[in-house]
Amino acid sequence: MGFSKISGYSVEQIIGVLAPKLESNEMLLGKDAALFFERTGIRNRWVEDGGKTIFDYFLKAASCSLEKLTAPSQEIAVLICITQTPDIPFPNLSNRLQHALGLSNSTICLDINLGCSGYVYGLHLCMKLLSSTAGKKALLLTGDLSTAFIPTSNTNLRPLFSDAVAATIVSQCEESPSSFFNLLSYGAGANAIHAVKGLDQQFVMEMQGLDVFNFSFQYVAKSITNLFGQYSELGNKDDIDFFVFHQANKLIIESIKKQLKIVDDKLLYSIGDYGNTAVASIPITLISQAKNISGKSVVFSGFGVGFSVGTCALRLPNNLRLELLHYDD
């Protein structure tokens, strides 16, 4: 088990950026949209169709996030970018963004190719790297422009995904309660969601939906249960204020909820209005519930492509900054 306990760090702010174009599933599916919504919980999605890249989205989210800091170039010691849709193979996003944002040359910059579990993995890495430096803050950029890999003719996958990113600042905070992590990999199932070259030699997404559901059903609830079993100081799952799962689809989320016996008002959703925003889905969901979550205890669980699972339990600060933008705002 990939268990870890980290003390003295907190999520300070989260800024989300959605693609500007609303693409309703009624436009794609016609009369079948109602049945699709009943199954998946997805009504509308947001799509990038203006030629902007993940670099552009990360730059906007990061710029908005840093504007509240007194001296970003001195405060940000770590910059991590997590995406599976980079604009170019190299050079890496994080180094280009370090320069564009005017961050210090001593900033630790990392790019990570990871999918739906990436937000939890990213929080863990930010805290671990900060603990090994003299820095006070880390900037975590997560997100994908997934629809670039799904043509509109693919009415199985296209109605699921949105394009979005999030910028999260993790800060040193001695008073913050400990954060607890359980990180797991099941690479034998990696081909359930993968990219292949189409007839035009462009990569497109393929997914085996039943395999994804079975993986989620088998491992996600168990990862949460095992986390509580490992750390008695977490108490009971009933003591947690809110649970935030990767917004894969309603069927998967509801199946995990039933396994864990989570009451309805403790499970946060954003999938209806925003679709599956991939590695940005947990922070986008948090932002959508901004009025409820400051100062609360939460469990995050990201899971999917890889197969990979990242679960954590932590407490959010009372003064958590949350903001959701569209790229054109």
C-alpha positions, 0 to 999 in steps of 0.5 A: 500500500502507498500510504503516507502521512504529511503534516504542516501543509494546506491547500490555500486556494484553487482557481479553475478555468473552463473552456469557453464554448458550451456544447450540450449533449442534446446537440450531439445526441438529440432525443437520446440525450435524456437517456444519456443524462439519466445514465451518466448525469452529464447534461452540458460540457465545455469545449476548447475550439479556438486553437488555445493549448494547455499552455495557454490554459495553465498560464491563465489559471496560474496568473490568476492564482498568483495575483493575490500573492505578495511576491510570487517569484520569492514565494513559489518554490515548486511548480508541477504540471499534470496533464496528458494533453501537452501542446508539444512533446518538449520542452516541458510545460513547467519550465516554459511556465516558470519563465512566463510567470516570472518565477525564480530560477530556483523553482523546482519544475516538474511535468507529470503525465498522469490522468484522473488520479493526478490531482491527489498525486500532485498534492502529495508531491507538492507537500513532499517537495516543500518539506525538502526545501526552504520554500513556503508554497507550491503551484500545482497545475492540473488539467486536460483538453480532452476533446481534442482527442475525441471527434464529434462523430464519436457519440460514445465518448464525446458527450462525457468530456469537458476541457478544463484546468485548475491552479492550486496553491499548497502552502506551508502551515504549521497549524494545519492538521495532517494530510493522509494519502493512499496511492495505488497503481494497477498497470495491468488495466492500462489499455482500458483507456488509451490513445491510438492513431486514427486514419489521419495519423492523429491520436484519438481516445479509445475506452472500454467502459465496462473495464473502467467501471469494474476497475472503479468498483473493485478498487476505489472504495477499498482504497478509502476504507484501507486509508481509514484502517491505516490511520486510526487518528482519521476516526470513522468515515462518518466523521468526514464532512464531504467526499469528492470523487473524480467525476467519471460518470454518475453510475460509477460515483453512485456505485462507490457511494453505495459501497461506502454507505455515504449519505447524499449530502456528503457527496459533492457533484459537478458532473451535470454542469461541467462533465468529466473534466479529467484531472481537473475534476476534483478541484472543479467540483470543490469550486462548484461547492464553494459556499460549503467547504471552507474549514471542512474535512474532505476525502478526495479520490481520483481514479481511472486511466492508468489504471491509477488510484489516488486517495487522500483525507485532509482538512481545508482552511477556513479562508480557502480562496475558490474561483471559477473562470471561463477562458474568455473571461 
